[in-house]
C-alpha cells in the first residue's frame, strides 16, 4: 500500500481535487497501476477532511476509470490508457452539486457483482443472442423472472400475463397507450409522479386530480370524478407515495377495487416502492381486482437505477396488446440488461442489494428526521425521499432556487401537482444519491438552516 499524500488544488471541491490529484500523479508516474491507495479513514486523517469526502473522491476516480474498489481488499489504481471510457464524461454530475432531486436508491453496489454477471454472460456459448431483438412482451426466461419478482410483491400471476419492459417509465407509457386515446380523461392523485404530467401531454390525455388526505386518495373523490368526467382509467401510487410517502390503507384499496369493478374502471397501480417498505403494505389493488388492474414494478428503485428492467402484471388476455404498444414505442428491454438482472436474481445478488438498500435508507431516514425535527416532514420508513412542508415565508419554487444556489437540488411541490393547489407548498428531498451519510447530513443541515431564513435573506447572501 502506498503512503501517498496528494497535493490538492485549493479552488476545487475537496473530493474533486483528490480525484484530480490521483489522475495527475498517475500521469506523472508518482503513482502506477496496481498501487493500493490508503484506506479512506487514513487518507481523511492525513488531509484533515471527512471520511465521506475521501469516499466521494474514490468514487469519482472510479467513474473516471482510474481505480477499482474491491470489497475487503481496498482501492487499486488502474492504467488510465487501458481503462479510458466515454462514460465518465457522459455520467458525471456537475462538481459541487448535491443531487437531492432524483429518487434513486443509495449506491450500495460492489463492482464484483457486475463483474461476475458479465463473466457468466461471456461463458455462454449462445451469448450473441442477447444482441437480437427479443419478443415484444419479453423472452420467456425474463417473463418467468418477472413472475418470481412479482411474488415478492404479493402478486401471483402466470408468466403469460407478464410483460417485461425497459423500466417502469416505459411500462406506464405502454399501459396508458393501451387503455386510452388522445382527449380521454385520466384520473390521478392531486400530487403524483411528476413525469406523469408530461406523459399525459405527450399522449394528449386530460389529467384530473383526485383529492387526498393524510391517508392518501379519498374514494369518494374517485366516485365524484367518475360522475363528472366519465373517466375509464385511474393511475395511483399506493405504497410510499411519490411525493408524500403515504401508504394507502387496506380499506381504501378495497374501496378502490370495489369502485373499479362496479364502474368498469381500469386501474394502473404503480407500486415500484413496495419492496422498500419496512412495514408490510396491505394487499395490492391487483390482488383485489386482477381483471381490472395493470400492476407495475421495476428494479430501478430496489436494485439499481441503471438496470432498466420493469414488469407489468396485466389483466388476463392483455399482455399481447401491451406488447404491441411496447414495440411501437421502442421500449422493449435490451437483452444484455435483462440477462444481468436474471443472473442477479438467480444468484441472490438482487435480494442482497435490496436488503443493503433498505438498511442504508433506514440510517439515512434517521439523519433526515433529526435534521428537520422542527418542521414535521413526512418520511415513512423505507421511503427514498421525504416530503417537507414549507413555512409561510417560502414558496416552493423560491426555496428550490435558493437551495440550488447553495449547491443542492431539490424538487418543488408544484412539479407533482395536478393543477394549482395549496398542498404543493412543500419540497421533495431525496436521500439516496448523497455519496455517504456525512455528505447527506451536511446537505440536510444546510437545507434546515435555509428554511429558517426568508427568501430575501437568502438572495442577499448570494449577492
Buried (B, 14 or more C-beta within 10 A) or exposed (E): EEEBEBEBBEEBBBBBBBBBBBBBBBEEEBBEBEBBBBBBEBBBEBBEBBBBBBBBBBBBBBBBBBBBBBEEEBBBBBEBEEBEEEEBEEEEEEBEEBBBBBBBBBBBBBEBBBEBBBEBBEEEEEBEEBEEEBBBBBBEBBBBBBBEBBEBBBBEBEBBBBBBBBBBBBBBBBBBBBBBEEEBBBBBBBBBBBEBBEBBEEBEBBBBBBBBEEEBBBBEBBBEBBEEBEBBBBBBBBBBBBBBBBBBBEEBBBBBBEBBEEBEBBBBBBBBBBBBBBEEBBBBBBBBBBEBBBBBBBBBBBBBBEBBBBBBBBBEEBBEBBBBBBBEBEBBBBBBBBBBBBBBBBBEBBBBBBEBBBEBBEEBBEBBBEBBEEBEBBBBBBBBBBBBBBEEBBBBBBBBBBBBEBBBBBBBBBBBBBEEBEBBBBBBBBBBBBBBBBBBBBBBBBBBEBBEBBBEEBBEEEE
